[in-house]
């Protein structure tokens, strides 16, 4: 199964948000299981349906570190898309 993510606010928890903040502020402070759980909560299947979190965690746990790095990059790209959609660009003019 290809690992894909869809950021869904109905499944995005405060804990998920805190993990993102922690990872941004001090990446060394975030444990790998926190990253795995964060990614698992937003995994979707080929049809875009959420993957059961237990199944998603098992799938992510089986990844090599290289594959995990690729999955994290894809996830954080989705987060960046979400932020850009939520925060309108500033024009710099008054």
MODELLER restraints for C-alpha pairs under 7 A, 6 or more apart:
rsr = mdl.restraints
at = mdl.atoms
rsr.add(forms.Gaussian(group=physical.xy_distance, feature=features.Distance(at['CA:3:A'], at['CA:43:A']), mean=6.90, stdev=0.5))
rsr.add(forms.Gaussian(group=physical.xy_distance, feature=features.Distance(at['CA:4:A'], at['CA:43:A']), mean=5.71, stdev=0.5))
rsr.add(forms.Gaussian(group=physical.xy_distance, feature=features.Distance(at['CA:4:A'], at['CA:44:A']), mean=5.66, stdev=0.5))
rsr.add(forms.Gaussian(group=physical.xy_distance, feature=features.Distance(at['CA:4:A'], at['CA:45:A']), mean=6.82, stdev=0.5))
rsr.add(forms.Gaussian(group=physical.xy_distance, feature=features.Distance(at['CA:5:A'], at['CA:42:A']), mean=5.42, stdev=0.5))
rsr.add(forms.Gaussian(group=physical.xy_distance, feature=features.Distance(at['CA:5:A'], at['CA:43:A']), mean=4.49, stdev=0.5))
rsr.add(forms.Gaussian(group=physical.xy_distance, feature=features.Distance(at['CA:5:A'], at['CA:44:A']), mean=5.49, stdev=0.5))
rsr.add(forms.Gaussian(group=physical.xy_distance, feature=features.Distance(at['CA:5:A'], at['CA:75:A']), mean=6.13, stdev=0.5))
rsr.add(forms.Gaussian(group=physical.xy_distance, feature=features.Distance(at['CA:6:A'], at['CA:42:A']), mean=5.69, stdev=0.5))
rsr.add(forms.Gaussian(group=physical.xy_distance, feature=features.Distance(at['CA:6:A'], at['CA:43:A']), mean=6.43, stdev=0.5))
rsr.add(forms.Gaussian(group=physical.xy_distance, feature=features.Distance(at['CA:6:A'], at['CA:44:A']), mean=6.36, stdev=0.5))
rsr.add(forms.Gaussian(group=physical.xy_distance, feature=features.Distance(at['CA:7:A'], at['CA:42:A']), mean=5.72, stdev=0.5))
rsr.add(forms.Gaussian(group=physical.xy_distance, feature=features.Distance(at['CA:7:A'], at['CA:78:A']), mean=6.85, stdev=0.5))
rsr.add(forms.Gaussian(group=physical.xy_distance, feature=features.Distance(at['CA:8:A'], at['CA:42:A']), mean=6.82, stdev=0.5))
rsr.add(forms.Gaussian(group=physical.xy_distance, feature=features.Distance(at['CA:11:A'], at['CA:41:A']), mean=6.73, stdev=0.5))
rsr.add(forms.Gaussian(group=physical.xy_distance, feature=features.Distance(at['CA:16:A'], at['CA:38:A']), mean=5.66, stdev=0.5))
rsr.add(forms.Gaussian(group=physical.xy_distance, feature=features.Distance(at['CA:19:A'], at['CA:34:A']), mean=6.87, stdev=0.5))
rsr.add(forms.Gaussian(group=physical.xy_distance, feature=features.Distance(at['CA:22:A'], at['CA:29:A']), mean=6.87, stdev=0.5))
rsr.add(forms.Gaussian(group=physical.xy_distance, feature=features.Distance(at['CA:22:A'], at['CA:30:A']), mean=6.48, stdev=0.5))
rsr.add(forms.Gaussian(group=physical.xy_distance, feature=features.Distance(at['CA:23:A'], at['CA:30:A']), mean=5.89, stdev=0.5))
rsr.add(forms.Gaussian(group=physical.xy_distance, feature=features.Distance(at['CA:36:A'], at['CA:57:A']), mean=6.47, stdev=0.5))
rsr.add(forms.Gaussian(group=physical.xy_distance, feature=features.Distance(at['CA:36:A'], at['CA:60:A']), mean=6.53, stdev=0.5))
rsr.add(forms.Gaussian(group=physical.xy_distance, feature=features.Distance(at['CA:37:A'], at['CA:57:A']), mean=6.52, stdev=0.5))
rsr.add(forms.Gaussian(group=physical.xy_distance, feature=features.Distance(at['CA:39:A'], at['CA:75:A']), mean=6.99, stdev=0.5))
rsr.add(forms.Gaussian(group=physical.xy_distance, feature=features.Distance(at['CA:40:A'], at['CA:53:A']), mean=5.58, stdev=0.5))
rsr.add(forms.Gaussian(group=physical.xy_distance, feature=features.Distance(at['CA:40:A'], at['CA:56:A']), mean=4.95, stdev=0.5))
rsr.add(forms.Gaussian(group=physical.xy_distance, feature=features.Distance(at['CA:40:A'], at['CA:57:A']), mean=5.45, stdev=0.5))
rsr.add(forms.Gaussian(group=physical.xy_distance, feature=features.Distance(at['CA:41:A'], at['CA:53:A']), mean=5.82, stdev=0.5))
rsr.add(forms.Gaussian(group=physical.xy_distance, feature=features.Distance(at['CA:43:A'], at['CA:50:A']), mean=5.93, stdev=0.5))
rsr.add(forms.Gaussian(group=physical.xy_distance, feature=features.Distance(at['CA:43:A'], at['CA:51:A']), mean=5.65, stdev=0.5))
rsr.add(forms.Gaussian(group=physical.xy_distance, feature=features.Distance(at['CA:43:A'], at['CA:56:A']), mean=6.76, stdev=0.5))
rsr.add(forms.Gaussian(group=physical.xy_distance, feature=features.Distance(at['CA:44:A'], at['CA:50:A']), mean=4.30, stdev=0.5))
rsr.add(forms.Gaussian(group=physical.xy_distance, feature=features.Distance(at['CA:44:A'], at['CA:51:A']), mean=5.12, stdev=0.5))
rsr.add(forms.Gaussian(group=physical.xy_distance, feature=features.Distance(at['CA:45:A'], at['CA:51:A']), mean=6.02, stdev=0.5))
